[in-house]
Every structure is written in C-alpha cells, then in structure tokens.
Amino acid sequence: MKLFGYFRSSTSYRLRIALNLKGLDYENIPVDLRTSEQKGAAFTSRNPFGSVPMLEADGRDRAQSMALLEWLEEAYPDPPLLPAGLEDRYTCRELTYAVATEIHAVNNLPVLKYLQDPLGHSQEDVDLWYRHWLARTLDPVEKRLAQLSTGDFLFDRPGLFEVVLLPQIYNARKFAYDLGDKPHLTRIEDACLALDAFRRAYPDNQKDSPDFKGD
C-alpha cells in the first residue's frame, strides 16, 4: 500500500491512524499542499478530486477519507474500528460523523483559503471562524460523552471515533482553541497519544514535517 498525504492534513492523519491500528504496512508518500502539488496534472490524472489522502491499494487509487475508512474496515475487518453491538455502532457513527462532517467540511484548507482570497478576510477572522465551528460541534460531542460515562476511549479500545477525533483535536490546539472545559475529549486524546499507533501517525512525526526528528 502507498498512502499519498500531507503531514498536517487531518484526513491524511485519519488514514495513518487507521492503517496503524489495523497493523497494515504502507509507504507514506508526501504530497506538498503548500505548493498545490495535489492540483497538478500528475496527481489529478490519478485522483480527479485533487485532494489527499489517496491510497494506492490492490491495483486501484482510492480517494475520500471516510470512504477509505469504510473500505479498510470491510477489507481488513480485524481488528475492527466499529464495536460489535448495533446500538454501539450507531453511537460511534453519530459522534464520528458529527466531527467529520460538521467540523471538517467547514474548516478544511480550501475553505480557509477562500475566506482570505477572494473574500478578503484577515487571519484573525479566519481563526475566529475556525474556533466557532469547533465549538458548535465539540460542545455537544463533549456532552454526549458525559451522558455515556466513557472511559479512556469511547468503547473498550480506540476505533473509528478516535481515528477521526484526534486530528481535529490537533487542529483545535493549533488554532488556540480552549479545551479546558472538555475533560472527556482531552482524556480520550491523552489515552490515544499514549499508544504507538497514534504516536506514529502524529503530524510532527512525519518525514515531510519541518519538526520531524526521526531517522
């Protein structure tokens, strides 16, 4: 497998976590979003969406992170990203898709760039926008977690929810969003970052990160 992504892309981060949790070997191939490499002809000839991540697997180029996560779950079901019970699977999807659709859709890089050019908003305006949409979803997610009386993870081990959550928590910290009133979310974050699968996926631990200190 080859994973084409960018170290700070939250959707690429999702895929790295999921691949690591499932114990799958993959080659991580950087695509530089700063130079719009993903929009170049060489890349879009393989992925017309012009976005990362793209996973080359089983002779096919696959795009769109949530579809990729579903494909991984079906193609490599053990260990699972979803819990066994019907209601637990619903709970996992409820929280996962809240984060994936309500936060990422309005806070992804093309949207933030469009706010500045051509709409002319300042970086301060963009940061305010970002934190607004974080609060709009993370507040009810935190309340749902409190209702569920969760432990270190949503269920007994990290799964689809944690795969999608951790990149958004990383982004929240990057945009100076105050997580002080989110004890359930930060507890889950701490438990995840203690695991090798999450540490290896962390943006600063990718070779295309300027903060990379590995081999």
Backbone as CSV, one residue per row, in Angstrom:
resi,resn,N_x,N_y,N_z,CA_x,CA_y,CA_z,C_x,C_y,C_z
1,MET,0.836,-1.196,0.000,0.000,0.000,0.000,0.872,1.248,0.000
2,LYS,0.384,2.281,-0.678,1.035,3.579,-0.659,0.004,4.628,-0.269
3,LEU,0.328,5.399,0.765,-0.561,6.460,1.232,0.022,7.798,0.810
4,PHE,-0.678,8.487,-0.070,-0.276,9.811,-0.517,-0.983,10.830,0.384
5,GLY,-0.211,11.627,1.095,-0.830,12.564,2.015,0.111,13.697,2.380
6,TYR,-0.334,14.489,3.316,0.415,15.651,3.797,0.442,15.563,5.313
7,PHE,1.569,15.872,5.916,1.745,15.619,7.350,0.683,16.289,8.204
8,ARG,0.233,17.494,7.815,-0.697,18.244,8.647,-2.149,18.093,8.189
9,SER,-2.384,17.407,7.095,-3.749,17.169,6.624,-4.491,16.271,7.606
10,SER,-5.618,16.759,8.121,-6.352,15.966,9.110,-6.906,14.678,8.514
11,THR,-7.261,14.711,7.226,-7.794,13.494,6.603,-6.680,12.484,6.340
12,SER,-5.479,12.966,6.010,-4.333,12.054,5.894,-3.993,11.464,7.261
13,TYR,-4.068,12.284,8.278,-3.820,11.854,9.663,-4.796,10.736,10.041
14,ARG,-6.068,10.882,9.655,-7.061,9.820,9.911,-6.589,8.477,9.358
15,LEU,-6.159,8.522,8.111,-5.778,7.278,7.445,-4.542,6.667,8.073
16,ARG,-3.583,7.495,8.455,-2.390,6.961,9.114,-2.762,6.237,10.400
17,ILE,-3.636,6.851,11.193,-4.059,6.205,12.441,-4.741,4.872,12.144
18,ALA,-5.693,4.880,11.224,-6.460,3.664,10.936,-5.562,2.542,10.424
19,LEU,-4.652,2.868,9.512,-3.729,1.861,8.989,-2.856,1.295,10.108
20,ASN,-2.408,2.173,11.001,-1.590,1.712,12.123,-2.386,0.833,13.075
21,LEU,-3.618,1.233,13.393,-4.445,0.428,14.301,-4.702,-0.965,13.727
22,LYS,-4.839,-1.053,12.430,-5.085,-2.341,11.786,-3.804,-3.124,11.497
23,GLY,-2.661,-2.534,11.844,-1.398,-3.229,11.675,-0.995,-3.440,10.231
24,LEU,-1.385,-2.530,9.350,-1.102,-2.663,7.919,0.171,-1.901,7.554
25,ASP,0.987,-2.528,6.745,2.200,-1.873,6.267,1.859,-0.976,5.079
26,TYR,2.425,0.211,5.067,2.184,1.134,3.962,3.366,2.074,3.818
27,GLU,3.551,2.549,2.607,4.573,3.556,2.335,3.909,4.921,2.342
28,ASN,4.456,5.823,3.122,3.887,7.165,3.243,4.574,8.085,2.227
29,ILE,3.820,8.583,1.253,4.383,9.410,0.192,3.853,10.831,0.333
30,PRO,4.726,11.799,0.660,4.274,13.175,0.877,3.763,13.841,-0.408
31,VAL,2.696,14.593,-0.251,2.162,15.455,-1.310,2.117,16.860,-0.707
32,ASP,2.830,17.794,-1.293,3.004,19.116,-0.678,1.815,20.025,-0.998
33,LEU,0.938,20.201,-0.015,-0.222,21.066,-0.210,0.182,22.541,-0.285
34,ARG,1.346,22.876,0.255,1.779,24.276,0.238,2.077,24.748,-1.182
35,THR,2.473,23.833,-2.041,2.755,24.171,-3.434,1.637,23.698,-4.365
36,SER,0.511,23.252,-3.771,-0.648,22.751,-4.537,-0.271,21.574,-5.443
37,GLU,0.632,20.739,-4.962,1.029,19.557,-5.725,-0.176,18.669,-6.033
38,GLN,-1.136,18.655,-5.118,-2.319,17.797,-5.290,-3.201,18.258,-6.448
39,LYS,-3.005,19.474,-6.909,-3.800,20.007,-8.021,-3.099,19.857,-9.372
40,GLY,-1.864,19.369,-9.354,-1.113,19.217,-10.583,-1.625,18.064,-11.437
41,ALA,-1.286,18.116,-12.704,-1.786,17.117,-13.656,-1.353,15.702,-13.294
42,ALA,-0.135,15.543,-12.787,0.360,14.207,-12.450,-0.495,13.561,-11.370
43,PHE,-0.943,14.386,-10.418,-1.746,13.833,-9.320,-3.214,13.693,-9.718
44,THR,-3.773,14.701,-10.352,-5.207,14.648,-10.686,-5.506,13.622,-11.779
45,SER,-4.485,13.211,-12.534,-4.714,12.140,-13.500,-5.018,10.826,-12.790
46,ARG,-4.612,10.739,-11.543,-4.895,9.549,-10.731,-6.044,9.791,-9.765
47,ASN,-6.152,11.007,-9.264,-7.196,11.356,-8.298,-7.857,12.654,-8.750
48,PRO,-8.963,12.568,-9.485,-9.603,13.774,-10.036,-10.065,14.769,-8.974
49,PHE,-10.221,14.316,-7.716,-10.639,15.229,-6.659,-9.525,16.220,-6.318
50,GLY,-8.289,15.883,-6.674,-7.176,16.777,-6.366,-7.026,17.012,-4.881
51,SER,-7.137,15.949,-4.110,-7.106,16.070,-2.650,-6.340,14.890,-2.064
52,VAL,-5.936,15.060,-0.822,-5.350,13.958,-0.061,-6.297,13.626,1.081
53,PRO,-6.243,12.370,1.537,-5.329,11.308,1.166,-5.776,10.565,-0.097
54,MET,-4.805,9.882,-0.694,-5.089,8.896,-1.734,-4.346,7.625,-1.340
55,LEU,-5.031,6.520,-1.414,-4.433,5.242,-1.059,-4.342,4.361,-2.294
56,GLU,-3.127,3.995,-2.637,-2.905,3.040,-3.720,-2.892,1.640,-3.112
57,ALA,-3.887,0.853,-3.452,-4.019,-0.481,-2.849,-4.749,-1.411,-3.800
58,ASP,-4.265,-2.627,-3.903,-4.905,-3.654,-4.733,-5.112,-3.172,-6.165
59,GLY,-4.120,-2.470,-6.706,-4.174,-2.038,-8.091,-5.119,-0.906,-8.388
60,ARG,-5.544,-0.174,-7.337,-6.504,0.921,-7.539,-6.123,2.121,-6.692
61,ASP,-6.322,3.313,-7.228,-6.145,4.553,-6.475,-7.482,4.925,-5.837
62,ARG,-7.478,5.064,-4.530,-8.728,5.329,-3.800,-8.627,6.671,-3.088
63,ALA,-9.693,7.472,-3.165,-9.720,8.799,-2.555,-10.896,8.901,-1.585
64,GLN,-10.964,10.056,-0.891,-12.023,10.399,0.063,-11.874,9.603,1.368
65,SER,-11.482,10.299,2.412,-11.039,9.635,3.639,-12.114,8.782,4.310
66,MET,-13.356,9.243,4.368,-14.372,8.453,5.054,-14.698,7.184,4.267
67,ALA,-14.733,7.297,2.943,-14.931,6.099,2.121,-13.754,5.141,2.289
68,LEU,-12.544,5.692,2.393,-11.368,4.867,2.607,-11.428,4.145,3.946
69,LEU,-11.887,4.822,4.980,-12.004,4.179,6.290,-13.018,3.040,6.244
70,GLU,-14.129,3.245,5.541,-15.109,2.172,5.396,-14.521,1.002,4.617
71,TRP,-13.762,1.312,3.549,-13.150,0.255,2.751,-12.161,-0.551,3.594
72,LEU,-11.328,0.147,4.385,-10.387,-0.545,5.254,-11.104,-1.467,6.232
73,GLU,-12.217,-0.986,6.771,-12.966,-1.790,7.742,-13.525,-3.050,7.095
74,GLU,-13.950,-2.954,5.836,-14.509,-4.114,5.150,-13.424,-5.038,4.603
75,ALA,-12.343,-4.446,4.096,-11.273,-5.254,3.513,-10.387,-5.898,4.581
76,TYR,-10.238,-5.216,5.707,-9.371,-5.699,6.782,-10.142,-5.590,8.106
77,PRO,-11.101,-6.474,8.339,-12.023,-6.311,9.469,-11.420,-6.555,10.851
78,ASP,-10.225,-7.101,10.917,-9.641,-7.423,12.220,-8.290,-6.728,12.376
79,PRO,-8.121,-5.916,13.419,-9.089,-5.548,14.445,-10.088,-4.518,13.932
80,PRO,-11.307,-4.555,14.417,-12.345,-3.666,13.891,-12.231,-2.233,14.402
81,LEU,-12.722,-1.311,13.593,-12.825,0.088,14.013,-14.187,0.392,14.617
82,LEU,-15.152,-0.485,14.368,-16.501,-0.314,14.904,-16.777,-1.374,15.966
83,PRO,-17.523,-1.028,17.013,-17.875,-2.011,18.040,-18.864,-3.047,17.505
84,ALA,-19.095,-4.073,18.274,-19.890,-5.210,17.789,-21.394,-4.943,17.795
85,GLY,-21.908,-4.321,18.843,-23.353,-4.184,19.004,-23.951,-3.112,18.108
86,LEU,-25.196,-3.327,17.688,-25.883,-2.398,16.790,-25.941,-0.989,17.374
87,GLU,-26.366,-0.861,18.633,-26.509,0.461,19.236,-25.157,1.123,19.464
88,ASP,-24.169,0.324,19.828,-22.827,0.878,19.999,-22.267,1.371,18.662
89,ARG,-22.552,0.634,17.597,-22.094,1.066,16.279,-22.773,2.385,15.888
90,TYR,-24.057,2.498,16.237,-24.740,3.761,15.960,-24.100,4.908,16.743
91,THR,-23.836,4.700,18.025,-23.226,5.741,18.850,-21.887,6.166,18.275
92,CYS,-21.093,5.202,17.869,-19.788,5.502,17.272,-19.959,6.331,16.007
93,ARG,-20.897,5.954,15.157,-21.118,6.700,13.913,-21.678,8.098,14.193
94,GLU,-22.572,8.206,15.166,-23.160,9.507,15.497,-22.070,10.524,15.825
95,LEU,-21.153,10.141,16.694,-20.104,11.055,17.119,-19.042,11.241,16.038
96,THR,-18.719,10.164,15.342,-17.713,10.242,14.280,-18.156,11.187,13.172
97,TYR,-19.376,11.023,12.703,-19.830,11.835,11.584,-20.126,13.272,11.994
98,ALA,-20.426,13.502,13.257,-20.542,14.887,13.725,-19.213,15.611,13.528
99,VAL,-18.131,14.964,13.941,-16.808,15.577,13.806,-16.406,15.674,12.339
100,ALA,-16.621,14.595,11.582,-16.146,14.540,10.196,-16.901,15.487,9.276
101,THR,-18.189,15.657,9.507,-18.988,16.461,8.577,-19.224,17.881,9.073
102,GLU,-19.422,18.071,10.362,-19.762,19.400,10.858,-18.538,20.270,11.113
103,ILE,-17.398,19.654,11.418,-16.184,20.440,11.649,-15.327,20.483,10.393
104,HIS,-14.973,19.324,9.894,-14.013,19.297,8.786,-14.555,19.975,7.527
105,ALA,-15.830,19.789,7.248,-16.376,20.326,5.994,-16.250,21.842,5.903
106,VAL,-16.382,22.524,7.034,-16.323,24.000,7.002,-14.951,24.547,7.384
107,ASN,-14.072,23.682,7.884,-12.774,24.150,8.365,-11.598,23.566,7.590
108,ASN,-11.869,22.969,6.431,-10.743,22.400,5.688,-9.976,23.506,4.955
109,LEU,-8.796,23.159,4.463,-7.882,24.158,3.915,-8.461,24.964,2.752
110,PRO,-9.147,24.350,1.773,-9.712,25.166,0.681,-10.704,26.219,1.165
111,VAL,-11.500,25.882,2.185,-12.445,26.856,2.731,-11.693,28.014,3.386
112,LEU,-10.677,27.691,4.190,-9.929,28.737,4.885,-9.209,29.657,3.897
113,LYS,-8.666,29.058,2.833,-8.011,29.884,1.808,-9.015,30.790,1.099
114,TYR,-10.217,30.269,0.838,-11.240,31.037,0.132,-11.722,32.218,0.977
115,LEU,-11.761,32.020,2.290,-12.146,33.125,3.169,-11.187,34.304,3.026
116,GLN,-9.910,34.000,2.834,-8.907,35.060,2.701,-8.831,35.613,1.285
117,ASP,-8.871,34.719,0.317,-8.755,35.129,-1.090,-9.654,34.223,-1.923
118,PRO,-10.792,34.749,-2.436,-11.030,36.156,-2.774,-11.863,36.953,-1.781
119,LEU,-12.342,36.354,-0.678,-13.303,37.080,0.156,-12.671,38.170,1.013
120,GLY,-11.362,38.134,1.188,-10.674,39.251,1.815,-10.676,39.280,3.323
121,HIS,-10.942,38.160,3.975,-10.939,38.137,5.439,-9.512,38.038,5.972
122,SER,-9.298,38.619,7.138,-7.988,38.590,7.777,-7.752,37.234,8.434
123,GLN,-6.501,36.985,8.826,-6.192,35.746,9.550,-6.950,35.707,10.877
124,GLU,-7.126,36.866,11.502,-7.899,36.921,12.747,-9.337,36.473,12.508
125,ASP,-9.928,36.915,11.408,-11.284,36.489,11.059,-11.338,34.984,10.823
126,VAL,-10.338,34.463,10.123,-10.293,33.032,9.824,-10.174,32.221,11.111
127,ASP,-9.331,32.671,12.026,-9.174,31.967,13.302,-10.477,31.977,14.092
128,LEU,-11.180,33.113,14.065,-12.470,33.211,14.743,-13.473,32.250,14.128
129,TRP,-13.508,32.200,12.808,-14.359,31.253,12.080,-14.051,29.828,12.526
130,TYR,-12.789,29.483,12.538,-12.375,28.114,12.859,-12.844,27.721,14.262
131,ARG,-12.596,28.588,15.222,-12.967,28.261,16.602,-14.482,28.206,16.787
132,HIS,-15.228,29.026,16.036,-16.686,28.985,16.108,-17.218,27.608,15.734
133,TRP,-16.729,27.054,14.629,-17.240,25.763,14.165,-16.726,24.610,15.013
134,LEU,-15.552,24.783,15.612,-15.106,23.784,16.581,-16.080,23.722,17.757
135,ALA,-16.398,24.869,18.329,-17.276,24.912,19.499,-18.657,24.369,19.169
136,ARG,-19.150,24.696,17.986,-20.502,24.289,17.607,-20.680,22.766,17.645
137,THR,-19.616,22.022,17.380,-19.723,20.561,17.395,-19.054,19.925,18.609
138,LEU,-17.894,20.442,19.023,-17.217,19.810,20.158,-18.002,19.962,21.456
139,ASP,-18.763,21.052,21.599,-19.588,21.205,22.807,-20.607,20.067,22.936
140,PRO,-21.442,19.798,21.929,-22.387,18.688,22.073,-21.715,17.312,22.095
141,VAL,-20.585,17.151,21.414,-19.874,15.870,21.493,-19.406,15.623,22.925
142,GLU,-18.866,16.651,23.562,-18.452,16.520,24.957,-19.642,16.151,25.853
143,LYS,-20.781,16.781,25.617,-21.970,16.479,26.426,-22.450,15.044,26.196
144,ARG,-22.384,14.577,24.948,-22.776,13.190,24.659,-21.838,12.211,25.360
145,LEU,-20.549,12.505,25.343,-19.593,11.638,26.032,-19.883,11.595,27.529
146,ALA,-20.273,12.736,28.105,-20.623,12.765,29.530,-21.842,11.892,29.805
147,GLN,-22.818,11.919,28.917,-24.007,11.069,29.073,-23.655,9.589,29.022
148,LEU,-22.645,9.258,28.217,-22.270,7.859,28.010,-21.338,7.329,29.091
149,SER,-20.825,8.203,29.940,-19.896,7.796,31.010,-18.728,6.988,30.441
150,THR,-18.039,7.562,29.460,-16.956,6.866,28.779,-15.703,6.776,29.647
151,GLY,-14.835,5.834,29.285,-13.548,5.700,29.939,-12.466,6.350,29.102
152,ASP,-11.344,5.641,28.955,-10.238,6.198,28.173,-10.603,6.383,26.705
153,PHE,-11.493,5.516,26.203,-11.929,5.585,24.817,-13.451,5.573,24.787
154,LEU,-14.024,5.779,23.614,-15.480,5.730,23.513,-16.000,4.375,23.957
155,PHE,-15.298,3.310,23.531,-15.623,1.958,23.988,-14.369,1.341,24.596
156,ASP,-14.167,0.051,24.460,-13.074,-0.590,25.188,-11.718,-0.410,24.530
157,ARG,-11.695,0.043,23.273,-10.437,0.282,22.576,-10.670,1.379,21.543
158,PRO,-9.609,2.028,21.083,-9.806,3.097,20.094,-10.344,2.548,18.790
159,GLY,-11.235,3.315,18.166,-11.854,2.891,16.922,-12.115,4.077,16.015
160,LEU,-13.177,3.986,15.235,-13.464,4.985,14.220,-13.591,6.393,14.809
161,PHE,-14.232,6.517,15.952,-14.395,7.838,16.557,-13.042,8.465,16.877
162,GLU,-12.174,7.722,17.515,-10.862,8.248,17.877,-10.023,8.558,16.638
163,VAL,-10.164,7.733,15.608,-9.446,7.956,14.347,-9.784,9.331,13.764
164,VAL,-11.052,9.706,13.823,-11.499,10.980,13.257,-11.329,12.134,14.245
165,LEU,-11.463,11.858,15.534,-11.379,12.908,16.544,-9.980,13.487,16.701
166,LEU,-8.977,12.628,16.816,-7.641,13.103,17.180,-7.094,14.163,16.221
167,PRO,-7.266,14.028,14.899,-6.792,15.094,14.027,-7.475,16.435,14.272
168,GLN,-8.757,16.411,14.637,-9.447,17.673,14.908,-9.000,18.285,16.235
169,ILE,-8.658,17.447,17.207,-8.108,17.973,18.455,-6.743,18.608,18.197
170,TYR,-5.959,17.970,17.351,-4.665,18.551,16.950,-4.886,19.928,16.319
171,ASN,-5.842,20.019,15.410,-6.143,21.302,14.767,-6.660,22.323,15.765
172,ALA,-7.488,21.872,16.700,-8.022,22.787,17.710,-6.888,23.435,18.498
173,ARG,-5.914,22.652,18.862,-4.783,23.203,19.607,-3.969,24.152,18.730
174,LYS,-3.843,23.829,17.456,-3.092,24.693,16.544,-3.758,26.062,16.415
175,PHE,-5.095,26.095,16.514,-5.834,27.352,16.412,-6.166,27.949,17.778
176,ALA,-5.432,27.518,18.808,-5.554,28.081,20.162,-6.971,27.994,20.707
177,TYR,-7.653,26.892,20.407,-8.998,26.670,20.933,-8.881,26.117,22.352
178,ASP,-9.624,26.684,23.279,-9.544,26.307,24.683,-10.312,25.007,24.920
179,LEU,-9.587,23.956,25.282,-10.192,22.656,25.572,-10.337,22.408,27.072
180,GLY,-10.195,23.478,27.849,-10.236,23.334,29.299,-11.554,22.816,29.846
181,ASP,-12.641,23.023,29.108,-13.944,22.541,29.567,-14.361,21.263,28.835
182,LYS,-13.375,20.543,28.315,-13.656,19.310,27.567,-12.903,18.132,28.195
183,PRO,-13.205,17.774,29.444,-12.417,16.718,30.108,-12.554,15.347,29.455
184,HIS,-13.707,15.036,28.884,-13.873,13.736,28.240,-13.055,13.658,26.952
185,LEU,-13.100,14.721,26.169,-12.336,14.742,24.925,-10.833,14.707,25.204
186,THR,-10.380,15.479,26.170,-8.942,15.515,26.437,-8.469,14.221,27.098
187,ARG,-9.332,13.559,27.856,-8.961,12.248,28.415,-8.753,11.230,27.298
188,ILE,-9.666,11.244,26.331,-9.530,10.346,25.180,-8.268,10.691,24.391
189,GLU,-8.016,11.990,24.200,-6.802,12.408,23.496,-5.556,11.865,24.188
190,ASP,-5.474,12.032,25.496,-4.298,11.567,26.243,-4.120,10.056,26.110
191,ALA,-5.221,9.309,26.211,-5.144,7.849,26.124,-4.685,7.411,24.737
192,CYS,-5.160,8.095,23.711,-4.763,7.750,22.343,-3.291,8.042,22.104
193,LEU,-2.839,9.218,22.526,-1.460,9.616,22.247,-0.451,8.799,23.045
194,ALA,-0.927,8.015,23.999,-0.040,7.098,24.718,0.216,5.818,23.927
195,LEU,-0.539,5.616,22.832,-0.426,4.394,22.028,0.469,4.624,20.817
196,ASP,1.248,3.596,20.477,2.187,3.687,19.365,1.496,4.002,18.039
197,ALA,0.316,3.424,17.805,-0.391,3.639,16.536,-0.708,5.108,16.322
198,PHE,-1.025,5.815,17.387,-1.330,7.243,17.291,-0.055,8.079,17.255
199,ARG,0.939,7.702,18.031,2.195,8.460,18.028,2.856,8.416,16.655
200,ARG,2.861,7.256,16.014,3.489,7.140,14.699,2.740,7.935,13.637
201,ALA,1.443,8.142,13.859,0.624,8.895,12.905,0.674,10.399,13.136
202,TYR,1.216,10.836,14.255,1.182,12.244,14.654,1.889,13.112,13.608
203,PRO,1.316,14.253,13.272,1.888,15.094,12.203,3.372,15.395,12.349
204,ASP,3.818,15.742,13.562,5.223,16.108,13.751,6.166,14.923,13.566
205,ASN,5.622,13.708,13.535,6.441,12.517,13.355,6.481,12.037,11.909
206,GLN,6.019,12.873,10.978,6.054,12.528,9.547,7.278,13.170,8.900
207,LYS,7.842,12.483,7.945,9.100,12.941,7.355,8.964,14.262,6.600
208,ASP,7.756,14.607,6.159,7.592,15.883,5.474,7.309,17.041,6.432
209,SER,7.280,16.760,7.741,7.083,17.814,8.725,8.398,18.519,9.004
210,PRO,8.402,19.846,9.078,9.644,20.555,9.437,10.105,20.243,10.853
211,ASP,9.206,19.669,11.675,9.561,19.332,13.059,9.984,17.879,13.220
212,PHE,10.087,17.152,12.103,10.451,15.733,12.181,11.865,15.570,12.723
213,LYS,12.008,14.691,13.724,13.309,14.465,14.370,13.710,12.999,14.288
214,GLY,13.041,12.228,13.445,13.338,10.803,13.339,14.534,10.540,12.466
215,ASP,14.631,9.258,12.034,15.757,8.856,11.197,15.607,9.400,9.795
